[in-house]
Amino acid sequence: MTETLAPTPEGISRAVTLLRAGGLVAFPTETVYGLGADARTDHAVAGIFEAKDRPRFNPLIVHVADMEDALQIAVLDPLAERVASAFWPGPLTLVLPLRTASALSPLVTADLPSVALRLPAHPLARDLLRAFGGPVAAPSANPSGRVSPTRAEHVLAGLSGRIAAVVDAGPCEVGVESTILGLTDGAARLLRPGGIPAEVLEECLGHKLEVVSNAARPVAPGQLASHYAPDATLRLRAQAPEPDEFWLGFGAGAAAADLNLSETGDLVEAAANLFHYLREADRRAEGRIAVSPIPESGLGRAINDRLRRAAAPRSSDRN
């Protein structure tokens, strides 16, 4: 049975006890709920892959409490230090060279010489990581390839009975996963758009980012073509629904939509609503969902990335 824990010192203490015993605990970050396990323990990390039915070649993001912990795991060159200083804690994951003596389970990195590392900003996540005192591997807390969870009830809908506990601290603020930036060879590459718009990163870097996606063998999460998928099929950039479609709208022009990601066209609001509304649309649709056009700028790049992967042909190797 999966425990539901309160976002209190007692709830965090119980979560830490379960993590130290090798259990799986879902917890909120500012992006989505993550499914946490001790990143140093093989059997705990293997439990993530089993619970999610996730392919073993797909690496996991490691969450740490502070920069000191990050430096025990990865090598940060001056460019990586500058980016981390600007955006950590926050919704940014950096793929960095792995330290030989990191003590991470090789399952975390899929035996790659790099590691995906993040320092989250959510207060509860930070309290949990500090109390645990070590690195926590934590992909999104949902069955592999399905819609990511932004509320504790989403976690329980997909993983109840398969994990030890979920810490319920309400909805996630950002609503889409972290941006992933590759920094393994002195150059910056956008591996996944996310909670920090690419334009903001480019302003910090002083140049446009090279974009790398849909890797056959991922070097970071979120790179497989089919992911974030509801049961219903999606038709994107729909100006209006067809008679048998549920309409997921955006902006004032979609006032008649069954659900509207943001009636005012606010991309921050739309990102926060995306996964919750996709789940609700999937529940209410009769097999087909039409989605209004979303601007390809700012957080719209992350929203459109998730929608394209949700609409892609389904694969047996889901992320």
C-alpha positions, 0 to 999 in steps of 0.5 A: 500500500502506498502511503500519502505523507503530509508536507510536514517535518513528520512527513519528511522524516517518514519519507527519509526513513523509507528512502534510506531503506531502499524504498521509492518516494514520490515528492513534488518539485517546482516542475512535476512530481518526481519518483525518488530513490537513493541514487547510490543503491542499485536495488533502489534505482532498479525499483524505479525502472520496475515501478515505471516500466522504464527502459534501462537504457534511459538515464535518470536525473539526480537531484541534490541539495546544494552545489557541494553535493553536485561537485561530489558527483559531476565535473563542472567547468567554468561554463557549467559553473556560470550556468549553475550559478545563474539558474540553480536552484531551479527548473534546469538540469545539466548533463555533465561529466561524471566523476569516477568516484561519484558512488552513483549506481551505474543504473542511474547514468545507463553506464554513460560517462555523464550524469544529468544533475539538478538542484530543485527550487521547491522548498519541500524538495530541498528540505527532503534532500537536505534531510536525506543527506545524499543524491536522489534519482528522480524521474517523473512519478508516472508509468513510463511514457504516460502523462507526467504528474503535477499533483499527488493524485496523478501519482497515485492514479498511475503508481499506487501500490507500486511505490512506498509513499507520495508526499502531497504538497499540492500542485506543482507551480511550473507544470512542465519538466526541467530544461535539460542542457548538455555541457559535457565538452565545453559547449552548450546544447539544448537536450530538452526544452522545459521550465526555463525558456531557451531564450533565457539560457541563450541570453546568459550564454551569449549565443544561440543553442544547438538543439539535440532531440529524439536520440536513439540512445538518450543521453538525457531523459525526455529525448525519445520520440513518443512520451507524455502520452494519454490514451486518446490520440492528439491532433495538434494546431487545431483551429477548431475541433471535429465533431468527435473530438474533445477540444483542448484550447488556448487563448481567447479564440478558443473560448468554446473549448472544453478546457482552455490551457489559458484563456488569456494566452498566458504561456506560464499558466498554460504550462502549469495546466498542461499535464493536469488538463491532458489527463482530464481531457483523456478522461473525458474524450471519446478517443480523440483530442484536438489541441489549439495552436501554441506559440513557439516561443518562451515556455511555448517551446516546452509545451509544444515539445511535450504535445508533439511527443504525446501525439507521436506514434506509440513506441514500446520503449517509452521514456 
